């Protein structure tokens, strides 16, 4: 058995998954305990949001020039790989 977390953006896709569940191919486990603000669902409380901001402010930073330079080199690498 494998457990997979997915975000469903289409009602037809949800119906398909529900049909698979009715046929006992899968089990749908409803949970909204997402820790990441990248996922829709339960909103962050103000205290959780403040903790997230404090944590982000404690992370190391780089200058705009360094970020721009790094992005330029990575972009060049990607372009060479896709040609």
Biotite code that builds the C-alpha atoms (Angstrom):
import biotite.structure as struc

atoms = struc.array([
    struc.Atom([0.000, 0.000, 0.000], chain_id="A", res_id=1, res_name="UNK", atom_name="CA", element="C"),
    struc.Atom([1.195, 3.514, -0.790], chain_id="A", res_id=2, res_name="UNK", atom_name="CA", element="C"),
    struc.Atom([-0.220, 6.790, 0.494], chain_id="A", res_id=3, res_name="UNK", atom_name="CA", element="C"),
    struc.Atom([-0.317, 9.793, -1.803], chain_id="A", res_id=4, res_name="UNK", atom_name="CA", element="C"),
    struc.Atom([-1.407, 13.381, -1.142], chain_id="A", res_id=5, res_name="UNK", atom_name="CA", element="C"),
    struc.Atom([-2.896, 15.203, -4.121], chain_id="A", res_id=6, res_name="UNK", atom_name="CA", element="C"),
    struc.Atom([-4.783, 18.428, -4.752], chain_id="A", res_id=7, res_name="UNK", atom_name="CA", element="C"),
    struc.Atom([-7.800, 17.915, -7.022], chain_id="A", res_id=8, res_name="UNK", atom_name="CA", element="C"),
    struc.Atom([-8.748, 20.934, -9.123], chain_id="A", res_id=9, res_name="UNK", atom_name="CA", element="C"),
    struc.Atom([-11.493, 19.393, -11.229], chain_id="A", res_id=10, res_name="UNK", atom_name="CA", element="C"),
    struc.Atom([-14.818, 17.886, -10.147], chain_id="A", res_id=11, res_name="UNK", atom_name="CA", element="C"),
    struc.Atom([-14.644, 15.268, -12.926], chain_id="A", res_id=12, res_name="UNK", atom_name="CA", element="C"),
    struc.Atom([-11.327, 14.050, -11.559], chain_id="A", res_id=13, res_name="UNK", atom_name="CA", element="C"),
    struc.Atom([-12.864, 13.774, -8.104], chain_id="A", res_id=14, res_name="UNK", atom_name="CA", element="C"),
    struc.Atom([-15.766, 11.739, -9.521], chain_id="A", res_id=15, res_name="UNK", atom_name="CA", element="C"),
    struc.Atom([-13.284, 9.383, -11.187], chain_id="A", res_id=16, res_name="UNK", atom_name="CA", element="C"),
    struc.Atom([-11.453, 8.885, -7.891], chain_id="A", res_id=17, res_name="UNK", atom_name="CA", element="C"),
    struc.Atom([-14.736, 8.280, -6.081], chain_id="A", res_id=18, res_name="UNK", atom_name="CA", element="C"),
    struc.Atom([-15.638, 5.614, -8.660], chain_id="A", res_id=19, res_name="UNK", atom_name="CA", element="C"),
    struc.Atom([-12.279, 3.921, -8.033], chain_id="A", res_id=20, res_name="UNK", atom_name="CA", element="C"),
    struc.Atom([-13.020, 4.010, -4.327], chain_id="A", res_id=21, res_name="UNK", atom_name="CA", element="C"),
    struc.Atom([-16.435, 2.411, -4.875], chain_id="A", res_id=22, res_name="UNK", atom_name="CA", element="C"),
    struc.Atom([-14.690, -0.408, -6.773], chain_id="A", res_id=23, res_name="UNK", atom_name="CA", element="C"),
    struc.Atom([-12.298, -0.827, -3.795], chain_id="A", res_id=24, res_name="UNK", atom_name="CA", element="C"),
    struc.Atom([-9.210, -0.008, -5.870], chain_id="A", res_id=25, res_name="UNK", atom_name="CA", element="C"),
    struc.Atom([-8.321, 2.974, -3.675], chain_id="A", res_id=26, res_name="UNK", atom_name="CA", element="C"),
    struc.Atom([-9.321, 4.486, -0.341], chain_id="A", res_id=27, res_name="UNK", atom_name="CA", element="C"),
    struc.Atom([-9.834, 8.214, -0.003], chain_id="A", res_id=28, res_name="UNK", atom_name="CA", element="C"),
    struc.Atom([-8.533, 9.527, 3.304], chain_id="A", res_id=29, res_name="UNK", atom_name="CA", element="C"),
    struc.Atom([-9.711, 13.047, 3.933], chain_id="A", res_id=30, res_name="UNK", atom_name="CA", element="C"),
    struc.Atom([-7.193, 15.158, 5.773], chain_id="A", res_id=31, res_name="UNK", atom_name="CA", element="C"),
    struc.Atom([-6.466, 18.853, 5.708], chain_id="A", res_id=32, res_name="UNK", atom_name="CA", element="C"),
    struc.Atom([-3.466, 18.903, 8.016], chain_id="A", res_id=33, res_name="UNK", atom_name="CA", element="C"),
    struc.Atom([-1.140, 20.575, 5.529], chain_id="A", res_id=34, res_name="UNK", atom_name="CA", element="C"),
    struc.Atom([1.879, 22.298, 6.998], chain_id="A", res_id=35, res_name="UNK", atom_name="CA", element="C"),
    struc.Atom([2.762, 24.154, 3.831], chain_id="A", res_id=36, res_name="UNK", atom_name="CA", element="C"),
    struc.Atom([1.240, 27.475, 2.752], chain_id="A", res_id=37, res_name="UNK", atom_name="CA", element="C"),
    struc.Atom([1.792, 26.261, -0.835], chain_id="A", res_id=38, res_name="UNK", atom_name="CA", element="C"),
    struc.Atom([-1.326, 24.102, -0.618], chain_id="A", res_id=39, res_name="UNK", atom_name="CA", element="C"),
    struc.Atom([-4.878, 25.434, -0.585], chain_id="A", res_id=40, res_name="UNK", atom_name="CA", element="C"),
    struc.Atom([-7.046, 24.405, 2.289], chain_id="A", res_id=41, res_name="UNK", atom_name="CA", element="C"),
    struc.Atom([-6.939, 25.302, 5.962], chain_id="A", res_id=42, res_name="UNK", atom_name="CA", element="C"),
    struc.Atom([-5.773, 28.865, 6.486], chain_id="A", res_id=43, res_name="UNK", atom_name="CA", element="C"),
    struc.Atom([-2.860, 29.727, 8.711], chain_id="A", res_id=44, res_name="UNK", atom_name="CA", element="C"),
    struc.Atom([-3.754, 31.331, 11.998], chain_id="A", res_id=45, res_name="UNK", atom_name="CA", element="C"),
    struc.Atom([-2.152, 34.675, 12.757], chain_id="A", res_id=46, res_name="UNK", atom_name="CA", element="C"),
    struc.Atom([0.210, 33.068, 15.277], chain_id="A", res_id=47, res_name="UNK", atom_name="CA", element="C"),
    struc.Atom([1.240, 30.393, 12.737], chain_id="A", res_id=48, res_name="UNK", atom_name="CA", element="C"),
    struc.Atom([1.756, 33.114, 10.127], chain_id="A", res_id=49, res_name="UNK", atom_name="CA", element="C"),
    struc.Atom([3.900, 35.170, 12.527], chain_id="A", res_id=50, res_name="UNK", atom_name="CA", element="C"),
    struc.Atom([6.021, 32.096, 13.339], chain_id="A", res_id=51, res_name="UNK", atom_name="CA", element="C"),
    struc.Atom([6.455, 31.471, 9.619], chain_id="A", res_id=52, res_name="UNK", atom_name="CA", element="C"),
    struc.Atom([7.581, 35.092, 9.048], chain_id="A", res_id=53, res_name="UNK", atom_name="CA", element="C"),
    struc.Atom([10.008, 34.982, 11.996], chain_id="A", res_id=54, res_name="UNK", atom_name="CA", element="C"),
    struc.Atom([11.477, 31.738, 10.667], chain_id="A", res_id=55, res_name="UNK", atom_name="CA", element="C"),
    struc.Atom([11.816, 33.206, 7.158], chain_id="A", res_id=56, res_name="UNK", atom_name="CA", element="C"),
    struc.Atom([13.502, 36.328, 8.515], chain_id="A", res_id=57, res_name="UNK", atom_name="CA", element="C"),
    struc.Atom([16.095, 34.134, 10.232], chain_id="A", res_id=58, res_name="UNK", atom_name="CA", element="C"),
    struc.Atom([17.138, 32.435, 7.002], chain_id="A", res_id=59, res_name="UNK", atom_name="CA", element="C"),
    struc.Atom([20.250, 33.567, 5.156], chain_id="A", res_id=60, res_name="UNK", atom_name="CA", element="C"),
    struc.Atom([19.851, 36.071, 2.330], chain_id="A", res_id=61, res_name="UNK", atom_name="CA", element="C"),
    struc.Atom([21.770, 36.888, -0.830], chain_id="A", res_id=62, res_name="UNK", atom_name="CA", element="C"),
    struc.Atom([22.148, 40.126, -2.694], chain_id="A", res_id=63, res_name="UNK", atom_name="CA", element="C"),
    struc.Atom([20.085, 40.918, -5.774], chain_id="A", res_id=64, res_name="UNK", atom_name="CA", element="C"),
    struc.Atom([23.221, 40.903, -7.890], chain_id="A", res_id=65, res_name="UNK", atom_name="CA", element="C"),
    struc.Atom([24.203, 37.415, -6.661], chain_id="A", res_id=66, res_name="UNK", atom_name="CA", element="C"),
    struc.Atom([20.697, 36.074, -7.289], chain_id="A", res_id=67, res_name="UNK", atom_name="CA", element="C"),
    struc.Atom([20.634, 37.613, -10.765], chain_id="A", res_id=68, res_name="UNK", atom_name="CA", element="C"),
    struc.Atom([24.038, 36.150, -11.589], chain_id="A", res_id=69, res_name="UNK", atom_name="CA", element="C"),
    struc.Atom([23.103, 32.705, -10.298], chain_id="A", res_id=70, res_name="UNK", atom_name="CA", element="C"),
    struc.Atom([19.839, 32.755, -12.251], chain_id="A", res_id=71, res_name="UNK", atom_name="CA", element="C"),
    struc.Atom([21.680, 33.769, -15.442], chain_id="A", res_id=72, res_name="UNK", atom_name="CA", element="C"),
    struc.Atom([24.108, 30.864, -15.163], chain_id="A", res_id=73, res_name="UNK", atom_name="CA", element="C"),
    struc.Atom([21.341, 28.367, -14.338], chain_id="A", res_id=74, res_name="UNK", atom_name="CA", element="C"),
    struc.Atom([19.248, 29.687, -17.220], chain_id="A", res_id=75, res_name="UNK", atom_name="CA", element="C"),
    struc.Atom([22.185, 29.202, -19.585], chain_id="A", res_id=76, res_name="UNK", atom_name="CA", element="C"),
    struc.Atom([22.621, 25.629, -18.322], chain_id="A", res_id=77, res_name="UNK", atom_name="CA", element="C"),
    struc.Atom([18.932, 24.854, -18.843], chain_id="A", res_id=78, res_name="UNK", atom_name="CA", element="C"),
    struc.Atom([18.957, 26.307, -22.334], chain_id="A", res_id=79, res_name="UNK", atom_name="CA", element="C"),
    struc.Atom([21.962, 24.178, -23.279], chain_id="A", res_id=80, res_name="UNK", atom_name="CA", element="C"),
    struc.Atom([20.294, 21.047, -21.900], chain_id="A", res_id=81, res_name="UNK", atom_name="CA", element="C"),
    struc.Atom([17.075, 21.632, -23.810], chain_id="A", res_id=82, res_name="UNK", atom_name="CA", element="C"),
    struc.Atom([18.680, 22.258, -27.208], chain_id="A", res_id=83, res_name="UNK", atom_name="CA", element="C"),
])
